[in-house]
Amino acid sequence: MPKIKTHKATVKRFKRSGNGKLLRTKIGKSHFRRRKPRRVKALFSKNMVVDNTKMRRRIQRLAPYLD
């Protein structure tokens, strides 16, 4: 059985937590940072959990070896 190719952009955007959940960064993190308040910029440092089942399945298909 051949290996499945990994979509490299997906691997760069998502990662797995210790519990096996998929994590992603928040949008708007690098755009117009100088205009945003300090509180908002601090919130960008946290990662979000991917809750959508269809999106999780799609990410798993694109990056089957994501660890």
Buried (B, 14 or more C-beta within 10 A) or exposed (E): EEEEEEBEEBBEBBBEEEEEEBBBBEEEEEEEEEEBEEEEEEEBEEBEEBEEEEEBEEBEEBBEEBE
